[in-house]
């Protein structure tokens, strides 16, 4: 069985779903859900739910480590969690208004992620969250990617956040992930990254998620969005990438993987939270 190692954030999601426009200085009726999340963690749980052997490398607050390890083990993946003695586990408030989301993020312990002593040699694919790329920086990310390439591993990247990429520097971010095989930007991330170069010449598979406009495998195929009732779009991109990679690892063609991932991701938006319900 092929194994995937995921390097990414673990975040405690506080999801606020409202059906009306936010009114300041007063109460707003909403549904609020608290659940483990984070882009890297969400992807890892979705991938494990598809039967792929998955290991998650992340950093959390010391007080939460045992509970989170239990959560991830119950999701059928292997947690490789570093315990931070000073910083708490990251937290994010996600305000969901229809198809739009606003994020208020405190990455906390995630900002001190370390890779010393982590063994990637058994993996067939290395999946990097853009948040972790920003933490590791250009040199360490490149060392990681080059080591993976020497081991004949596929490298996939989820850019993660337009605001963090812009702060880090678009050119620097692309330099950090040079050598990767796959990249999974949403439309806004794709537009930002292409301001510094043609992604089609840098990566063999550029898979763009476009929300209501569907998804596209750059230069190969595109698919329309599925018609479903959207409850919460959080984690849809992570579910999409998980299904695409699971299919590619099993030998499915890129075009067919795109179609199957698009269908699979549509199921993710019909439930609150960024991970599959158990």
C-alpha positions as a Python dict, from the first residue, in 0.01 Angstrom:
ca = {
    (1, 'X'): (0, 0, 0),
    (2, 'X'): (126, 348, -88),
    (3, 'X'): (181, 592, 198),
    (4, 'X'): (140, 969, 210),
    (5, 'X'): (315, 1195, 462),
    (6, 'X'): (135, 1524, 524),
    (7, 'X'): (314, 1827, 666),
    (8, 'X'): (67, 2091, 775),
    (9, 'X'): (-119, 2282, 1041),
    (10, 'X'): (-345, 2145, 1311),
    (11, 'X'): (-599, 2409, 1410),
    (12, 'X'): (-896, 2413, 1645),
    (13, 'X'): (-1180, 2530, 1420),
    (14, 'X'): (-1454, 2750, 1560),
    (15, 'X'): (-1706, 2761, 1276),
    (16, 'X'): (-1977, 3028, 1282),
    (17, 'X'): (-2255, 2976, 1027),
    (18, 'X'): (-2501, 3260, 974),
    (19, 'X'): (-2778, 3297, 718),
    (20, 'X'): (-2792, 3674, 734),
    (21, 'X'): (-2557, 3966, 688),
    (22, 'X'): (-2355, 4039, 1001),
    (23, 'X'): (-2485, 4325, 1214),
    (24, 'X'): (-2226, 4498, 1432),
    (25, 'X'): (-2270, 4582, 1801),
    (26, 'X'): (-2561, 4341, 1848),
    (27, 'X'): (-2649, 3972, 1847),
    (28, 'X'): (-2641, 3769, 1526),
    (29, 'X'): (-2826, 3436, 1512),
    (30, 'X'): (-2588, 3159, 1410),
    (31, 'X'): (-2486, 2796, 1442),
    (32, 'X'): (-2145, 2744, 1603),
    (33, 'X'): (-1939, 2425, 1575),
    (34, 'X'): (-1601, 2352, 1736),
    (35, 'X'): (-1389, 2079, 1581),
    (36, 'X'): (-1026, 1986, 1509),
    (37, 'X'): (-920, 2132, 1175),
    (38, 'X'): (-641, 2296, 986),
    (39, 'X'): (-581, 2253, 614),
    (40, 'X'): (-311, 1988, 653),
    (41, 'X'): (-509, 1798, 916),
    (42, 'X'): (-830, 1815, 714),
    (43, 'X'): (-657, 1679, 405),
    (44, 'X'): (-496, 1399, 607),
    (45, 'X'): (-827, 1288, 760),
    (46, 'X'): (-1005, 1294, 424),
    (47, 'X'): (-722, 1095, 266),
    (48, 'X'): (-724, 836, 544),
    (49, 'X'): (-1102, 802, 505),
    (50, 'X'): (-1032, 687, 148),
    (51, 'X'): (-817, 401, 271),
    (52, 'X'): (-476, 559, 201),
    (53, 'X'): (-207, 505, 464),
    (54, 'X'): (-148, 855, 599),
    (55, 'X'): (90, 1016, 849),
    (56, 'X'): (39, 1372, 971),
    (57, 'X'): (339, 1576, 1086),
    (58, 'X'): (236, 1888, 1281),
    (59, 'X'): (295, 2085, 1601),
    (60, 'X'): (36, 2143, 1873),
    (61, 'X'): (13, 2274, 2226),
    (62, 'X'): (138, 2029, 2489),
    (63, 'X'): (-197, 2018, 2671),
    (64, 'X'): (-385, 1911, 2357),
    (65, 'X'): (-137, 1656, 2222),
    (66, 'X'): (-286, 1340, 2372),
    (67, 'X'): (-645, 1430, 2288),
    (68, 'X'): (-556, 1521, 1930),
    (69, 'X'): (-354, 1203, 1886),
    (70, 'X'): (-662, 1005, 1990),
    (71, 'X'): (-876, 1202, 1746),
    (72, 'X'): (-644, 1134, 1454),
    (73, 'X'): (-595, 767, 1541),
    (74, 'X'): (-973, 725, 1549),
    (75, 'X'): (-969, 876, 1200),
    (76, 'X'): (-737, 592, 1089),
    (77, 'X'): (-422, 797, 1035),
    (78, 'X'): (-88, 809, 1214),
    (79, 'X'): (-32, 1133, 1411),
    (80, 'X'): (327, 1253, 1437),
    (81, 'X'): (261, 1552, 1661),
    (82, 'X'): (525, 1771, 1822),
    (83, 'X'): (434, 1913, 2163),
    (84, 'X'): (501, 2283, 2214),
    (85, 'X'): (560, 2370, 2579),
    (86, 'X'): (494, 2744, 2535),
    (87, 'X'): (244, 2803, 2257),
    (88, 'X'): (-110, 2667, 2244),
    (89, 'X'): (-260, 2471, 1957),
    (90, 'X'): (-357, 2706, 1674),
    (91, 'X'): (-711, 2838, 1658),
    (92, 'X'): (-924, 2984, 1383),
    (93, 'X'): (-1267, 3145, 1376),
    (94, 'X'): (-1438, 3079, 1044),
    (95, 'X'): (-1734, 3302, 965),
    (96, 'X'): (-1950, 3131, 701),
    (97, 'X'): (-2196, 3353, 514),
    (98, 'X'): (-2344, 3158, 223),
    (99, 'X'): (-2060, 3057, -9),
    (100, 'X'): (-1822, 3311, 147),
    (101, 'X'): (-1589, 3253, 440),
    (102, 'X'): (-1386, 3495, 653),
    (103, 'X'): (-1098, 3359, 861),
    (104, 'X'): (-954, 3495, 1186),
    (105, 'X'): (-639, 3289, 1239),
    (106, 'X'): (-393, 3235, 1524),
    (107, 'X'): (-145, 2967, 1405),
    (108, 'X'): (27, 2958, 1747),
    (109, 'X'): (228, 2632, 1787),
    (110, 'X'): (219, 2571, 1411),
    (111, 'X'): (464, 2857, 1364),
    (112, 'X'): (737, 2654, 1540),
    (113, 'X'): (710, 2334, 1335),
    (114, 'X'): (1037, 2140, 1314),
    (115, 'X'): (1134, 1855, 1083),
    (116, 'X'): (1443, 1729, 1265),
    (117, 'X'): (1420, 1354, 1311),
    (118, 'X'): (1112, 1308, 1091),
    (119, 'X'): (1148, 1007, 858),
    (120, 'X'): (988, 1046, 514),
    (121, 'X'): (1161, 755, 343),
    (122, 'X'): (862, 518, 351),
    (123, 'X'): (631, 763, 173),
    (124, 'X'): (523, 745, -189),
    (125, 'X'): (398, 1104, -179),
    (126, 'X'): (484, 1408, 33),
    (127, 'X'): (203, 1662, 77),
    (128, 'X'): (299, 2013, 189),
    (129, 'X'): (59, 2272, 320),
    (130, 'X'): (146, 2626, 215),
    (131, 'X'): (114, 2734, 577),
    (132, 'X'): (403, 2505, 668),
    (133, 'X'): (604, 2632, 370),
    (134, 'X'): (573, 2983, 512),
    (135, 'X'): (691, 2854, 851),
    (136, 'X'): (985, 2652, 716),
    (137, 'X'): (1103, 2913, 466),
    (138, 'X'): (1265, 2871, 125),
    (139, 'X'): (1585, 2687, 224),
    (140, 'X'): (1429, 2424, 452),
    (141, 'X'): (1139, 2361, 214),
    (142, 'X'): (1377, 2315, -75),
    (143, 'X'): (1591, 2074, 125),
    (144, 'X'): (1277, 1874, 202),
    (145, 'X'): (1161, 1867, -161),
    (146, 'X'): (1504, 1774, -294),
    (147, 'X'): (1530, 1489, -44),
    (148, 'X'): (1188, 1366, -155),
    (149, 'X'): (1289, 1382, -521),
    (150, 'X'): (1607, 1185, -454),
    (151, 'X'): (1387, 918, -293),
    (152, 'X'): (1169, 919, -607),
    (153, 'X'): (871, 1054, -414),
    (154, 'X'): (594, 1266, -565),
    (155, 'X'): (553, 1607, -400),
    (156, 'X'): (218, 1786, -387),
    (157, 'X'): (154, 2137, -251),
    (158, 'X'): (-161, 2313, -131),
    (159, 'X'): (-79, 2687, -138),
    (160, 'X'): (-310, 2750, 157),
    (161, 'X'): (-366, 3125, 183),
    (162, 'X'): (-338, 3425, -50),
    (163, 'X'): (-275, 3664, 240),
    (164, 'X'): (7, 3455, 389),
    (165, 'X'): (163, 3399, 45),
    (166, 'X'): (149, 3773, -26),
    (167, 'X'): (315, 3849, 309),
    (168, 'X'): (581, 3584, 249),
    (169, 'X'): (636, 3699, -110),
    (170, 'X'): (496, 3532, -422),
    (171, 'X'): (836, 3488, -586),
    (172, 'X'): (983, 3348, -264),
    (173, 'X'): (692, 3107, -222),
    (174, 'X'): (734, 2971, -574),
    (175, 'X'): (1108, 2939, -514),
    (176, 'X'): (1036, 2739, -199),
    (177, 'X'): (810, 2486, -374),
    (178, 'X'): (1013, 2451, -696),
    (179, 'X'): (1051, 2085, -785),
    (180, 'X'): (704, 1983, -668),
    (181, 'X'): (492, 1773, -904),
    (182, 'X'): (138, 1879, -815),
    (183, 'X'): (-15, 2200, -688),
    (184, 'X'): (-375, 2256, -573),
    (185, 'X'): (-455, 2630, -571),
    (186, 'X'): (-803, 2774, -551),
    (187, 'X'): (-880, 3038, -812),
    (188, 'X'): (-759, 3331, -602),
    (189, 'X'): (-434, 3153, -517),
    (190, 'X'): (-384, 3058, -881),
    (191, 'X'): (-427, 3418, -993),
    (192, 'X'): (-183, 3541, -727),
    (193, 'X'): (82, 3281, -809),
    (194, 'X'): (58, 3331, -1185),
    (195, 'X'): (150, 3695, -1131),
    (196, 'X'): (506, 3563, -1086),
    (197, 'X'): (512, 3304, -1363),
    (198, 'X'): (331, 3038, -1562),
    (199, 'X'): (242, 2755, -1324),
    (200, 'X'): (193, 2517, -1616),
    (201, 'X'): (566, 2526, -1687),
    (202, 'X'): (662, 2480, -1321),
    (203, 'X'): (441, 2188, -1216),
    (204, 'X'): (328, 1880, -1408),
    (205, 'X'): (-25, 1888, -1261),
    (206, 'X'): (-191, 2219, -1172),
    (207, 'X'): (-534, 2147, -1028),
    (208, 'X'): (-748, 2457, -971),
    (209, 'X'): (-1062, 2455, -756),
    (210, 'X'): (-1308, 2728, -855),
    (211, 'X'): (-1601, 2692, -617),
    (212, 'X'): (-1928, 2745, -803),
    (213, 'X'): (-1735, 2735, -1133),
    (214, 'X'): (-1615, 2379, -1076),
    (215, 'X'): (-1253, 2272, -1116),
    (216, 'X'): (-982, 2260, -1380),
    (217, 'X'): (-673, 2053, -1451),
    (218, 'X'): (-469, 2319, -1628),
    (219, 'X'): (-424, 2245, -1996),
    (220, 'X'): (-609, 1913, -1975),
    (221, 'X'): (-973, 1928, -1863),
    (222, 'X'): (-1236, 2114, -1662),
    (223, 'X'): (-1553, 2005, -1483),
    (224, 'X'): (-1860, 2202, -1368),
    (225, 'X'): (-1958, 2229, -1003),
    (226, 'X'): (-2202, 1972, -867),
    (227, 'X'): (-2549, 2093, -771),
    (228, 'X'): (-2577, 2045, -393),
    (229, 'X'): (-2710, 2235, -95),
    (230, 'X'): (-2410, 2406, 63),
    (231, 'X'): (-2397, 2401, 443),
    (232, 'X'): (-2029, 2486, 496),
    (233, 'X'): (-1758, 2501, 227),
    (234, 'X'): (-1479, 2460, 487),
    (235, 'X'): (-1251, 2172, 390),
    (236, 'X'): (-1396, 2123, 42),
    (237, 'X'): (-1060, 2195, -121),
    (238, 'X'): (-888, 1953, 117),
    (239, 'X'): (-1143, 1681, 37),
    (240, 'X'): (-1095, 1751, -334),
    (241, 'X'): (-715, 1719, -313),
    (242, 'X'): (-744, 1403, -103),
    (243, 'X'): (-967, 1229, -355),
    (244, 'X'): (-756, 1344, -651),
    (245, 'X'): (-436, 1215, -493),
    (246, 'X'): (-597, 888, -381),
    (247, 'X'): (-709, 827, -739),
    (248, 'X'): (-373, 921, -889),
    (249, 'X'): (-192, 688, -647),
    (250, 'X'): (-422, 405, -760),
    (251, 'X'): (-335, 469, -1126),
    (252, 'X'): (-640, 670, -1234),
    (253, 'X'): (-575, 920, -1515),
    (254, 'X'): (-547, 1291, -1426),
    (255, 'X'): (-867, 1382, -1614),
    (256, 'X'): (-1075, 1110, -1449),
    (257, 'X'): (-921, 1191, -1110),
    (258, 'X'): (-1036, 1550, -1158),
    (259, 'X'): (-1394, 1440, -1224),
    (260, 'X'): (-1406, 1201, -928),
    (261, 'X'): (-1248, 1459, -694),
    (262, 'X'): (-1504, 1718, -799),
    (263, 'X'): (-1790, 1483, -712),
    (264, 'X'): (-1631, 1383, -383),
    (265, 'X'): (-1570, 1744, -274),
    (266, 'X'): (-1936, 1829, -335),
    (267, 'X'): (-2026, 1593, -49),
    (268, 'X'): (-1794, 1780, 188),
    (269, 'X'): (-1987, 2106, 163),
    (270, 'X'): (-2316, 1945, 273),
    (271, 'X'): (-2193, 1914, 634),
    (272, 'X'): (-2043, 2158, 888),
    (273, 'X'): (-1670, 2130, 955),
    (274, 'X'): (-1365, 2055, 745),
    (275, 'X'): (-1335, 1681, 815),
    (276, 'X'): (-1562, 1386, 735),
    (277, 'X'): (-1817, 1292, 997),
    (278, 'X'): (-1762, 960, 1166),
}
